[in-house]
Every structure is written in structure tokens, then in C-alpha cells.
Amino acid sequence: MKSPRQLANQLVRQWQRGDWREQHLLRNPQAWPLRLPIGEPGALSFRDDSAAVRQHLQQWRAVATQGPGQVEWTARQYRGGATPIDVPTHWVLRPSDCAAAFEQHADGCGTQASADYRALTSVLPQVDMRFHALLLRRLALWRHLSADQIVTATRIALQLEPGCAQGRPLRALALAGNDSKFFERHDGVLKALLDELFEGEASRQGLTAFLDASPEGEHWVLVAPLAEGLLPFRRQRVTTTELQTCAVPGRRILLVENERCLHQLPTPVPDTIAVLGSGLNLSWLSAPWLQERSVAYWGDLDTWGLAMLAHARALLPGLLVLLMDRQTFDTHAHLAVPEPVHAPQSLANALAPSEQALDLYLRTQQRGRLEQEFLPAHLVAQAIAAWVPLAPFSGP
């Protein structure tokens, strides 16, 4: 036999699972009301521990009288008892009863569970249904926000789409409900909301890159010399602001979209420094010292990778492109994955004709994303080896 406290704590443990909340509050409304089995006192308990049985009955009579929920009873005849007695069998709870049960009967976590339920009942009716599952699953994402703040965030997310900033700072986007620092304060929530609409692309690229906004803070990249003697370190993080004003040594600069590809780069590569992790933060390529270097670019083979290539080429028209062609894609198509959201087609205008054709082709593919890290290292080494002997150099 279970007390109200035991059942309330059991219910809190279930509530703390995101899949349980989603199933019971979104997917399966027929699950309500809950009927939690209380358990009847056994014959031995009735005979040997009458005080515990009496306390058990008193607790459930109080719940039956004061709530929350309803208590179902049945008449039970015990050996040695003069007449049948009513014993509780089930605690019947609707969603609002659960919140009260958390608060009145559960231990320490019950207060938070009750607050979460009340926040959900305030927020969910005000937001688009596409966000309901996220908000139910990830309470910690938005628990620290007021209901008004999360509702505003969902409304702003519905006004955003890939590339919509068109190079402006995020704080300059005039959207209903935001102030100049809204994006800064709600970056994590907005990314999660946009991930629901665009299948994870906002988190994959970062909010600034996904919306094609100009970065307002420092963007850090990984600088790695591919030959000894060029720099006093094997790798180091620097800001793109520094790269725009401070030249690095080496006749050749290899730009790599994702820094996790460092292990694929061959060494030594004479007079060559790799800069990894710029993503769409490419404005530093306007640095005058880069005009005196041979620059190669290697990015993901998808529409976003080609969009980044277009940005880079607009600033460095003479750069060489590595492993971003139709042959590379077709040869390794078995390694490709779906690209849920395509880059805006307007970003492809700076591409060469063959690259524009590749961009259009990738948009038609069910699996149109070949990520850099899936290419074999020997292929990367071959592409770099083909570039290095032919690289022109007009500097001193």
C-alpha cells in the first residue's frame, strides 16, 4: 500500500522525463485521467499493524475530501473484522491535479515540477504548435525565462529564415517584439526554436552564420602551420579581427570551413598555413596582405558550403577551390547525407558556372550534403599536393 507522498514522488520522477511529458501532454490526451494504483492493505498488515493501516486510511480519506484528484474505494472484508471496510484502490488525477499533487505531497522536486507545469499551461496556448514538443521536452532551455519572453522568442523565430539578415548585425533586425539585445540574451532559445523549423541547421552553423548576419563579437579561428619553422606553435586560436590586420608568414594560405578537419591535412606542406573554422565569417579575407598570398579554399560539398565559397571568392577572386566539384561529390555520394535546409539561392550568384550547376544539382538530391570530414585523408593530401607546385606567388 502506497501513501500520497510515495505516489506523488513516483509521479514527479515520471514528469522529469521529457518523453513522458511529451507523450502525456501532447501525443496522447487519452492517457488522462491517470489512475495510479494505491495498493490495498494485506491481511497480515490488517492483523499485525493496525496502526499503519489506520494511518493509511486517514491519509487517503483526507485526499478524498480535500483533493487533489479523486480516490476510488472498494469494500474489503478482512478476517477478524466485524464488517467490511472501505479501502482506497486508485488515485485518479487530471493534469491540473498532478501539479497540485506535486506541490502538496511530493518531496523537494515537487515544487519545481509544479512550477514547470503551470508555466507550460501558460505558454503552450500562446505559441505555434510546431514548438510544443520542444518546449515540453526541454524545460531547462527556457525555465529561466518568463512566459512573455518565451512567447516573444517563438514569434520572432517564425519571422526568421536562412540568410534573412543579409549581412546586417542581428541587433539591427527590425522584428516585432525584440529590442537591440534580444538575440544576445536569447541565443540558445532562438537556435533551438529555429532547429525545429529548419531541422537543426541553426545549431550546426551558428545563429549568425545561419541568418547571414555580420558578427558583432569576436570570431575565433584555428591557425595551424603545415610545416615547421613558420610559427612558434603547432596550432593557436586567433580572432578574425587580428587576421585582418596582422599578416601571418607563409606563401600559401589554406582556408578550411570546419576546424574538425585538421587531422585530415597532410604535413609537411611547404610554406603553408591553414586557417580553419571561419564558416560564414569571411570578411577578414579583405585583408591587404592576403592579396600577396596564394589562397585555396576547401569547404563542405553542400549548398551552404558553396554559399561560403561564394562569399570567399567575392573577396578573393583568385582563390583556388579544392574538392568542391561534381566529380568529388559523385565519387563519394555514398557518404552523403540529407541537407534539410538549403542556403538561399541568391548566395550562389558569385559562383563559377560549373559551381552554380553543382549548387542546383545538390538541391535536387535526397542526400545532397557531403561533409568535409567524410572525405579520405589521402584524397585531401592529393588535392593539396596538386595545388602547392602550381600555386602562383606575386609577393616578395
C-alpha positions as a LaTeX table, in Angstrom:
\begin{tabular}{lrrr}
\hline
Residue & $x$ (\AA) & $y$ (\AA) & $z$ (\AA) \\
\hline
Met1 & 0.00 & 0.00 & 0.00 \\
Lys2 & 1.33 & 3.43 & $-1.00$ \\
Ser3 & 0.89 & 6.80 & 0.63 \\
Pro4 & 0.05 & 10.05 & $-1.23$ \\
Arg5 & 3.69 & 11.09 & $-0.74$ \\
Gln6 & 5.04 & 7.92 & $-2.35$ \\
Leu7 & 2.74 & 8.19 & $-5.36$ \\
Ala8 & 3.43 & 11.91 & $-5.77$ \\
Asn9 & 7.19 & 11.27 & $-5.75$ \\
Gln10 & 6.72 & 8.46 & $-8.27$ \\
Leu11 & 4.77 & 10.84 & $-10.50$ \\
Val12 & 7.45 & 13.54 & $-10.19$ \\
Arg13 & 10.06 & 11.05 & $-11.42$ \\
Gln14 & 7.90 & 10.32 & $-14.44$ \\
Trp15 & 7.30 & 14.03 & $-15.04$ \\
Gln16 & 11.03 & 14.68 & $-15.11$ \\
Arg17 & 11.33 & 12.56 & $-18.28$ \\
Gly18 & 10.84 & 14.67 & $-21.39$ \\
Asp19 & 9.35 & 11.78 & $-23.36$ \\
Trp20 & 6.72 & 11.23 & $-20.64$ \\
Arg21 & 5.70 & 14.90 & $-20.70$ \\
Glu22 & 5.51 & 14.93 & $-24.48$ \\
Gln23 & 3.51 & 11.71 & $-24.61$ \\
His24 & 1.00 & 12.67 & $-21.93$ \\
Leu25 & 0.57 & 16.39 & $-22.66$ \\
Leu26 & 0.85 & 16.35 & $-26.46$ \\
Arg27 & 0.69 & 12.96 & $-28.14$ \\
Asn28 & $-1.84$ & 11.01 & $-26.12$ \\
Pro29 & $-4.52$ & 13.07 & $-24.38$ \\
Gln30 & $-6.49$ & 9.83 & $-23.93$ \\
Ala31 & $-3.97$ & 8.89 & $-21.23$ \\
Trp32 & $-5.90$ & 11.13 & $-18.85$ \\
Pro33 & $-7.07$ & 10.87 & $-16.21$ \\
Leu34 & $-4.23$ & 8.89 & $-14.67$ \\
Arg35 & $-5.29$ & 6.03 & $-12.39$ \\
Leu36 & $-2.44$ & 5.37 & $-10.01$ \\
Pro37 & $-2.82$ & 2.09 & $-8.10$ \\
Ile38 & $-2.58$ & 2.62 & $-4.36$ \\
Gly39 & $-2.42$ & $-0.99$ & $-3.25$ \\
Glu40 & $-4.78$ & $-2.49$ & $-0.68$ \\
Pro41 & $-3.64$ & $-3.36$ & 2.84 \\
Gly42 & $-2.89$ & $-7.06$ & 3.08 \\
Ala43 & $-4.46$ & $-9.40$ & 5.60 \\
Leu44 & $-1.25$ & $-9.57$ & 7.67 \\
Ser45 & $-0.99$ & $-5.77$ & 7.81 \\
Phe46 & $-4.61$ & $-5.56$ & 8.92 \\
Arg47 & $-3.97$ & $-8.12$ & 11.65 \\
Asp48 & $-0.45$ & $-7.17$ & 12.85 \\
Asp49 & $-0.08$ & $-3.45$ & 12.07 \\
Ser50 & $-3.48$ & $-1.93$ & 12.53 \\
Ala51 & $-1.95$ & 1.48 & 13.40 \\
Ala52 & $-0.24$ & 1.69 & 9.98 \\
Val53 & $-3.44$ & 0.65 & 8.23 \\
Arg54 & $-5.40$ & 3.23 & 10.18 \\
Gln55 & $-2.90$ & 5.97 & 9.22 \\
His56 & $-3.03$ & 4.85 & 5.59 \\
Leu57 & $-6.82$ & 5.11 & 5.53 \\
Gln58 & $-6.78$ & 8.51 & 7.23 \\
Gln59 & $-4.32$ & 9.91 & 4.67 \\
Trp60 & $-6.42$ & 8.83 & 1.74 \\
Arg61 & $-9.67$ & 9.99 & 3.32 \\
Ala62 & $-8.06$ & 13.45 & 3.63 \\
Val63 & $-7.13$ & 13.37 & $-0.06$ \\
Ala64 & $-10.65$ & 12.22 & $-0.96$ \\
Thr65 & $-12.08$ & 15.15 & 0.97 \\
Gln66 & $-9.62$ & 17.91 & 0.11 \\
Gly67 & $-8.09$ & 16.74 & $-3.17$ \\
Pro68 & $-6.27$ & 16.91 & $-5.39$ \\
Gly69 & $-7.96$ & 14.44 & $-7.70$ \\
Gln70 & $-10.33$ & 11.69 & $-6.72$ \\
Val71 & $-9.83$ & 8.49 & $-4.76$ \\
Glu72 & $-11.52$ & 5.26 & $-5.78$ \\
Trp73 & $-12.56$ & 2.90 & $-2.98$ \\
Thr74 & $-13.68$ & $-0.66$ & $-2.61$ \\
Ala75 & $-15.24$ & $-2.56$ & 0.31 \\
Arg76 & $-12.90$ & $-5.23$ & 1.71 \\
Gln77 & $-13.76$ & $-7.88$ & 4.29 \\
Tyr78 & $-10.77$ & $-8.86$ & 6.44 \\
Arg79 & $-10.62$ & $-11.98$ & 8.59 \\
Gly80 & $-11.17$ & $-10.90$ & 12.14 \\
Gly81 & $-13.04$ & $-7.77$ & 11.09 \\
Ala82 & $-16.64$ & $-7.40$ & 12.11 \\
Thr83 & $-17.75$ & $-5.62$ & 8.94 \\
Pro84 & $-16.24$ & $-4.78$ & 5.55 \\
Ile85 & $-14.18$ & $-1.57$ & 5.43 \\
Asp86 & $-13.64$ & 0.79 & 2.54 \\
Val87 & $-10.02$ & 0.84 & 1.33 \\
Pro88 & $-8.54$ & 3.13 & $-1.36$ \\
Thr89 & $-7.55$ & 1.43 & $-4.63$ \\
His90 & $-6.65$ & 4.20 & $-7.10$ \\
Trp91 & $-5.75$ & 7.86 & $-7.14$ \\
Val92 & $-7.36$ & 9.47 & $-10.19$ \\
Leu93 & $-5.62$ & 12.61 & $-11.46$ \\
Arg94 & $-6.14$ & 15.04 & $-14.28$ \\
Pro95 & $-3.22$ & 17.26 & $-15.45$ \\
Ser96 & $-4.05$ & 20.13 & $-13.12$ \\
Asp97 & $-4.42$ & 17.65 & $-10.25$ \\
Cys98 & $-0.87$ & 16.47 & $-10.91$ \\
Ala99 & 0.52 & 19.95 & $-10.33$ \\
Ala100 & $-1.32$ & 20.17 & $-7.02$ \\
Ala101 & $-0.14$ & 16.67 & $-6.06$ \\
Phe102 & 3.46 & 17.70 & $-6.80$ \\
Glu103 & 3.13 & 20.75 & $-4.61$ \\
Gln104 & 1.21 & 19.25 & $-1.70$ \\
His105 & 2.61 & 15.74 & $-1.38$ \\
Ala106 & 5.96 & 15.33 & $-3.20$ \\
Asp107 & 9.37 & 15.99 & $-1.71$ \\
Gly108 & 11.73 & 18.82 & $-2.75$ \\
Cys109 & 11.48 & 18.35 & $-6.53$ \\
Gly110 & 7.73 & 18.64 & $-6.41$ \\
Thr111 & 7.77 & 22.43 & $-6.14$ \\
Gln112 & 9.81 & 22.76 & $-9.36$ \\
Ala113 & 7.63 & 20.22 & $-11.16$ \\
Ser114 & 4.54 & 22.15 & $-10.16$ \\
Ala115 & 6.07 & 25.44 & $-11.36$ \\
Asp116 & 7.04 & 23.80 & $-14.67$ \\
Tyr117 & 3.51 & 22.55 & $-15.22$ \\
Arg118 & 1.99 & 25.95 & $-14.53$ \\
Ala119 & 4.50 & 27.61 & $-16.87$ \\
Leu120 & 3.62 & 25.14 & $-19.63$ \\
Thr121 & $-0.09$ & 25.74 & $-19.25$ \\
Ser122 & 0.60 & 29.47 & $-19.60$ \\
Val123 & 3.00 & 29.25 & $-22.55$ \\
Leu124 & 1.73 & 26.44 & $-24.82$ \\
Pro125 & $-1.65$ & 28.00 & $-25.72$ \\
Gln126 & 0.18 & 31.14 & $-26.91$ \\
Val127 & 2.79 & 29.58 & $-29.19$ \\
Asp128 & 2.80 & 27.85 & $-32.55$ \\
Met129 & 2.16 & 24.10 & $-32.27$ \\
Arg130 & 5.44 & 23.36 & $-34.09$ \\
Phe131 & 7.24 & 24.38 & $-30.91$ \\
His132 & 5.13 & 22.42 & $-28.43$ \\
Ala133 & 7.24 & 19.25 & $-28.45$ \\
Leu134 & 10.47 & 21.21 & $-27.96$ \\
Leu135 & 9.09 & 23.20 & $-25.04$ \\
Leu136 & 7.74 & 20.05 & $-23.41$ \\
Arg137 & 10.97 & 18.11 & $-23.85$ \\
Arg138 & 13.50 & 20.80 & $-22.88$ \\
Leu139 & 12.26 & 22.62 & $-19.81$ \\
Ala140 & 15.78 & 23.67 & $-18.78$ \\
Leu141 & 16.15 & 25.55 & $-22.08$ \\
Trp142 & 13.55 & 28.14 & $-21.14$ \\
Arg143 & 12.72 & 27.61 & $-17.46$ \\
His144 & 14.68 & 30.75 & $-16.52$ \\
Leu145 & 12.55 & 32.91 & $-18.83$ \\
Ser146 & 9.19 & 34.47 & $-18.15$ \\
Ala147 & 6.17 & 33.32 & $-20.15$ \\
Asp148 & 6.20 & 36.62 & $-22.06$ \\
Gln149 & 9.85 & 36.17 & $-23.02$ \\
Ile150 & 9.43 & 32.66 & $-24.38$ \\
Val151 & 6.28 & 33.62 & $-26.29$ \\
Thr152 & 8.15 & 36.57 & $-27.83$ \\
Ala153 & 11.06 & 34.28 & $-28.77$ \\
Thr154 & 8.73 & 31.88 & $-30.58$ \\
Arg155 & 7.10 & 34.73 & $-32.50$ \\
Ile156 & 10.48 & 36.11 & $-33.55$ \\
Ala157 & 11.65 & 32.65 & $-34.64$ \\
Leu158 & 8.69 & 32.46 & $-37.02$ \\
Gln159 & 9.87 & 35.69 & $-38.66$ \\
Leu160 & 13.38 & 34.36 & $-39.34$ \\
Glu161 & 14.65 & 32.30 & $-42.25$ \\
Pro162 & 18.07 & 31.36 & $-43.63$ \\
Gly163 & 20.05 & 34.39 & $-44.81$ \\
Cys164 & 17.37 & 36.91 & $-43.84$ \\
Ala165 & 19.84 & 39.27 & $-42.10$ \\
Gln166 & 21.58 & 39.93 & $-45.45$ \\
Gly167 & 24.81 & 40.95 & $-43.78$ \\
Arg168 & 23.30 & 43.22 & $-41.12$ \\
Pro169 & 24.03 & 42.77 & $-37.40$ \\
Leu170 & 21.41 & 40.73 & $-35.58$ \\
Arg171 & 20.60 & 43.65 & $-33.30$ \\
Ala172 & 19.64 & 45.66 & $-36.38$ \\
Leu173 & 16.87 & 43.24 & $-37.44$ \\
Ala174 & 13.56 & 45.03 & $-37.01$ \\
Leu175 & 11.24 & 42.27 & $-35.82$ \\
Ala176 & 8.08 & 42.50 & $-33.80$ \\
Gly177 & 8.83 & 42.04 & $-30.13$ \\
Asn178 & 12.63 & 42.34 & $-29.97$ \\
Asp179 & 14.95 & 45.00 & $-28.67$ \\
Ser180 & 18.54 & 45.55 & $-29.73$ \\
Lys181 & 19.92 & 42.92 & $-27.32$ \\
Phe182 & 17.21 & 40.26 & $-27.71$ \\
Phe183 & 19.34 & 37.96 & $-29.87$ \\
Glu184 & 22.28 & 38.21 & $-27.48$ \\
Arg185 & 20.17 & 37.31 & $-24.45$ \\
His186 & 18.17 & 34.54 & $-26.12$ \\
Asp187 & 20.71 & 32.97 & $-28.46$ \\
Gly188 & 20.26 & 29.41 & $-27.16$ \\
Val189 & 16.47 & 29.51 & $-27.20$ \\
Leu190 & 16.30 & 31.02 & $-30.69$ \\
Lys191 & 18.69 & 28.42 & $-32.08$ \\
Ala192 & 16.62 & 25.60 & $-30.59$ \\
Leu193 & 13.39 & 27.08 & $-31.97$ \\
Leu194 & 14.90 & 27.53 & $-35.44$ \\
Asp195 & 16.23 & 23.98 & $-35.29$ \\
Glu196 & 12.62 & 22.82 & $-35.03$ \\
Leu197 & 11.73 & 24.74 & $-38.19$ \\
Phe198 & 14.91 & 24.04 & $-40.15$ \\
Glu199 & 15.97 & 20.59 & $-38.92$ \\
Gly200 & 18.99 & 21.53 & $-36.85$ \\
Glu201 & 20.69 & 23.95 & $-39.26$ \\
Ala202 & 20.78 & 26.91 & $-36.85$ \\
Ser203 & 22.81 & 24.94 & $-34.29$ \\
Arg204 & 25.00 & 23.37 & $-36.94$ \\
Gln205 & 26.03 & 26.71 & $-38.44$ \\
Gly206 & 25.52 & 29.04 & $-35.51$ \\
Leu207 & 22.82 & 31.68 & $-35.41$ \\
Thr208 & 24.92 & 34.43 & $-37.00$ \\
Ala209 & 26.03 & 32.30 & $-39.95$ \\
Phe210 & 22.59 & 30.72 & $-40.45$ \\
Leu211 & 20.92 & 34.13 & $-40.72$ \\
Asp212 & 23.84 & 35.62 & $-42.70$ \\
Ala213 & 24.36 & 38.32 & $-40.10$ \\
Ser214 & 27.54 & 40.28 & $-39.58$ \\
Pro215 & 29.25 & 39.12 & $-36.39$ \\
Glu216 & 29.28 & 41.64 & $-33.57$ \\
Gly217 & 31.62 & 39.81 & $-31.21$ \\
Glu218 & 34.99 & 38.23 & $-31.78$ \\
His219 & 35.09 & 35.19 & $-34.05$ \\
Trp220 & 37.91 & 32.77 & $-33.27$ \\
Val221 & 39.57 & 30.56 & $-35.85$ \\
Leu222 & 42.24 & 27.89 & $-35.60$ \\
Val223 & 45.60 & 28.72 & $-37.20$ \\
Ala224 & 47.87 & 25.73 & $-37.88$ \\
Pro225 & 51.19 & 25.81 & $-39.74$ \\
Leu226 & 51.56 & 22.80 & $-42.03$ \\
Ala227 & 55.37 & 22.99 & $-41.99$ \\
Glu228 & 57.89 & 23.58 & $-39.23$ \\
Gly229 & 59.51 & 26.96 & $-38.77$ \\
Leu230 & 56.62 & 29.11 & $-39.95$ \\
Leu231 & 55.22 & 29.82 & $-36.48$ \\
Pro232 & 56.44 & 29.09 & $-32.95$ \\
Phe233 & 53.38 & 26.94 & $-32.22$ \\
Arg234 & 51.69 & 23.90 & $-33.76$ \\
Arg235 & 48.25 & 25.50 & $-33.58$ \\
Gln236 & 46.65 & 28.54 & $-31.98$ \\
Arg237 & 43.28 & 30.27 & $-31.84$ \\
Val238 & 43.20 & 33.86 & $-33.02$ \\
Thr239 & 40.39 & 36.26 & $-33.86$ \\
Thr240 & 39.50 & 37.18 & $-37.41$ \\
Thr241 & 39.94 & 40.81 & $-36.37$ \\
Glu242 & 43.61 & 40.07 & $-35.71$ \\
Leu243 & 43.99 & 38.24 & $-39.01$ \\
Gln244 & 42.58 & 41.23 & $-40.84$ \\
Thr245 & 45.37 & 43.46 & $-39.54$ \\
Cys246 & 48.26 & 41.08 & $-38.80$ \\
Ala247 & 49.81 & 39.08 & $-41.63$ \\
Val248 & 50.99 & 35.54 & $-40.99$ \\
Pro249 & 54.07 & 34.14 & $-42.71$ \\
Gly250 & 53.96 & 31.59 & $-45.48$ \\
Arg251 & 53.41 & 31.87 & $-49.19$ \\
Arg252 & 50.21 & 29.87 & $-49.12$ \\
Ile253 & 47.03 & 30.06 & $-47.01$ \\
Leu254 & 44.63 & 27.13 & $-46.91$ \\
Leu255 & 41.11 & 28.11 & $-45.78$ \\
Val256 & 39.12 & 25.21 & $-44.32$ \\
Glu257 & 35.46 & 25.66 & $-43.41$ \\
Asn258 & 35.40 & 23.33 & $-40.38$ \\
Glu259 & 38.20 & 23.14 & $-37.84$ \\
Arg260 & 37.46 & 19.49 & $-37.04$ \\
Cys261 & 39.15 & 18.64 & $-40.37$ \\
Leu262 & 42.61 & 19.49 & $-39.06$ \\
His263 & 43.51 & 15.81 & $-38.72$ \\
Gln264 & 42.93 & 15.31 & $-42.47$ \\
Leu265 & 45.54 & 17.85 & $-43.54$ \\
Pro266 & 48.90 & 16.45 & $-44.60$ \\
Thr267 & 52.24 & 17.61 & $-43.21$ \\
Pro268 & 54.63 & 18.94 & $-44.11$ \\
Val269 & 53.26 & 21.27 & $-46.76$ \\
Pro270 & 55.97 & 23.82 & $-47.53$ \\
Asp271 & 55.31 & 27.47 & $-46.77$ \\
Thr272 & 51.63 & 26.79 & $-45.99$ \\
Ile273 & 49.43 & 27.83 & $-43.07$ \\
Ala274 & 45.89 & 26.52 & $-42.59$ \\
Val275 & 43.12 & 28.70 & $-41.15$ \\
Leu276 & 40.19 & 26.57 & $-40.02$ \\
Gly277 & 36.70 & 27.37 & $-38.76$ \\
Ser278 & 35.78 & 30.68 & $-40.41$ \\
Gly279 & 32.38 & 29.42 & $-41.55$ \\
Leu280 & 30.49 & 32.40 & $-42.96$ \\
Asn281 & 32.66 & 34.85 & $-41.02$ \\
Leu282 & 34.80 & 35.70 & $-44.02$ \\
Ser283 & 35.02 & 39.49 & $-44.03$ \\
Trp284 & 38.65 & 39.23 & $-42.86$ \\
Leu285 & 39.55 & 37.93 & $-46.33$ \\
Ser286 & 39.61 & 41.58 & $-47.43$ \\
Ala287 & 42.93 & 41.95 & $-45.57$ \\
Pro288 & 45.50 & 43.53 & $-47.93$ \\
Trp289 & 48.21 & 41.01 & $-47.01$ \\
Leu290 & 46.11 & 38.15 & $-48.36$ \\
Gln291 & 46.31 & 39.66 & $-51.85$ \\
Glu292 & 50.00 & 38.71 & $-51.78$ \\
Arg293 & 49.37 & 35.05 & $-50.95$ \\
Ser294 & 48.20 & 32.04 & $-52.85$ \\
Val295 & 44.91 & 31.07 & $-51.20$ \\
Ala296 & 42.99 & 27.80 & $-51.53$ \\
Tyr297 & 39.52 & 27.11 & $-50.14$ \\
Trp298 & 38.06 & 23.77 & $-49.02$ \\
Gly299 & 34.52 & 23.52 & $-47.62$ \\
Asp300 & 31.58 & 21.15 & $-47.31$ \\
Leu301 & 30.05 & 19.95 & $-50.54$ \\
Asp302 & 26.54 & 21.25 & $-49.97$ \\
Thr303 & 24.64 & 24.44 & $-50.78$ \\
Trp304 & 25.88 & 26.13 & $-47.61$ \\
Gly305 & 29.49 & 25.24 & $-48.39$ \\
Leu306 & 29.07 & 26.68 & $-51.87$ \\
Ala307 & 27.48 & 29.81 & $-50.37$ \\
Met308 & 30.55 & 30.26 & $-48.18$ \\
Leu309 & 32.75 & 29.74 & $-51.22$ \\
Ala310 & 30.81 & 32.49 & $-52.99$ \\
His311 & 31.46 & 34.85 & $-50.05$ \\
Ala312 & 35.15 & 34.00 & $-50.07$ \\
Arg313 & 35.53 & 34.45 & $-53.82$ \\
Ala314 & 33.81 & 37.83 & $-53.73$ \\
Leu315 & 36.69 & 38.99 & $-51.50$ \\
Leu316 & 39.47 & 36.94 & $-53.11$ \\
Pro317 & 38.55 & 36.37 & $-56.77$ \\
Gly318 & 41.76 & 34.47 & $-57.46$ \\
Leu319 & 41.43 & 31.77 & $-54.81$ \\
Leu320 & 41.70 & 28.12 & $-55.80$ \\
Val321 & 38.96 & 25.68 & $-54.84$ \\
Leu322 & 39.76 & 22.19 & $-53.55$ \\
Leu323 & 37.46 & 19.15 & $-53.61$ \\
Met324 & 34.26 & 21.12 & $-54.22$ \\
Asp325 & 33.22 & 19.79 & $-57.62$ \\
Arg326 & 30.69 & 17.41 & $-59.12$ \\
Gln327 & 33.21 & 14.61 & $-59.62$ \\
Thr328 & 34.19 & 14.61 & $-55.94$ \\
Phe329 & 30.55 & 14.52 & $-54.93$ \\
Asp330 & 29.58 & 11.73 & $-57.33$ \\
Thr331 & 32.58 & 9.61 & $-56.36$ \\
His332 & 31.70 & 9.83 & $-52.68$ \\
Ala333 & 27.90 & 10.12 & $-52.94$ \\
His334 & 27.54 & 7.00 & $-50.78$ \\
Leu335 & 28.89 & 9.11 & $-47.89$ \\
Ala336 & 26.43 & 11.96 & $-48.44$ \\
Val337 & 23.60 & 12.79 & $-46.04$ \\
Pro338 & 20.42 & 14.87 & $-46.43$ \\
Glu339 & 20.73 & 18.66 & $-46.30$ \\
Pro340 & 17.48 & 19.60 & $-44.53$ \\
Val341 & 17.64 & 23.32 & $-45.34$ \\
His342 & 19.31 & 24.81 & $-48.39$ \\
Ala343 & 21.21 & 28.07 & $-48.46$ \\
Pro344 & 19.36 & 30.95 & $-50.16$ \\
Gln345 & 19.96 & 30.70 & $-53.91$ \\
Ser346 & 20.86 & 34.38 & $-54.06$ \\
Leu347 & 24.14 & 33.49 & $-52.32$ \\
Ala348 & 25.19 & 31.39 & $-55.33$ \\
Asn349 & 25.48 & 34.36 & $-57.70$ \\
Ala350 & 29.23 & 34.71 & $-57.18$ \\
Leu351 & 29.90 & 31.08 & $-58.12$ \\
Ala352 & 31.52 & 29.95 & $-61.35$ \\
Pro353 & 29.12 & 28.39 & $-63.92$ \\
Ser354 & 30.17 & 24.82 & $-63.03$ \\
Glu355 & 29.69 & 25.60 & $-59.34$ \\
Gln356 & 26.27 & 27.12 & $-59.97$ \\
Ala357 & 25.33 & 23.94 & $-61.82$ \\
Leu358 & 26.58 & 21.88 & $-58.88$ \\
Asp359 & 24.55 & 24.03 & $-56.48$ \\
Leu360 & 21.39 & 23.40 & $-58.49$ \\
Tyr361 & 22.18 & 19.68 & $-58.68$ \\
Leu362 & 22.68 & 19.36 & $-54.92$ \\
Arg363 & 19.31 & 20.99 & $-54.30$ \\
Thr364 & 17.63 & 18.14 & $-56.20$ \\
Gln365 & 19.35 & 15.34 & $-54.30$ \\
Gln366 & 17.73 & 13.46 & $-51.47$ \\
Arg367 & 21.21 & 13.25 & $-49.93$ \\
Gly368 & 22.88 & 16.43 & $-51.07$ \\
Arg369 & 25.41 & 17.11 & $-48.31$ \\
Leu370 & 28.94 & 15.66 & $-48.41$ \\
Glu371 & 30.71 & 16.89 & $-45.31$ \\
Gln372 & 34.45 & 17.52 & $-45.38$ \\
Glu373 & 35.36 & 15.14 & $-42.60$ \\
Phe374 & 33.97 & 12.17 & $-44.56$ \\
Leu375 & 36.49 & 12.55 & $-47.37$ \\
Pro376 & 39.52 & 10.24 & $-47.06$ \\
Ala377 & 42.71 & 11.90 & $-45.90$ \\
His378 & 44.70 & 10.60 & $-48.88$ \\
Leu379 & 42.34 & 12.40 & $-51.24$ \\
Val380 & 42.82 & 15.66 & $-49.32$ \\
Ala381 & 46.58 & 15.17 & $-49.48$ \\
Gln382 & 46.42 & 14.62 & $-53.24$ \\
Ala383 & 44.39 & 17.80 & $-53.77$ \\
Ile384 & 46.79 & 19.88 & $-51.69$ \\
Ala385 & 49.82 & 18.33 & $-53.43$ \\
Ala386 & 48.32 & 19.27 & $-56.79$ \\
Trp387 & 47.88 & 22.87 & $-55.59$ \\
Val388 & 51.24 & 23.52 & $-53.99$ \\
Pro389 & 53.59 & 23.14 & $-57.00$ \\
Leu390 & 51.26 & 25.19 & $-59.22$ \\
Ala391 & 50.43 & 27.93 & $-56.74$ \\
Pro392 & 51.31 & 31.37 & $-58.16$ \\
Phe393 & 53.00 & 33.85 & $-55.86$ \\
Ser394 & 53.45 & 37.52 & $-56.60$ \\
Gly395 & 54.77 & 38.65 & $-53.21$ \\
Pro396 & 58.33 & 39.42 & $-52.19$ \\
\hline
\end{tabular}
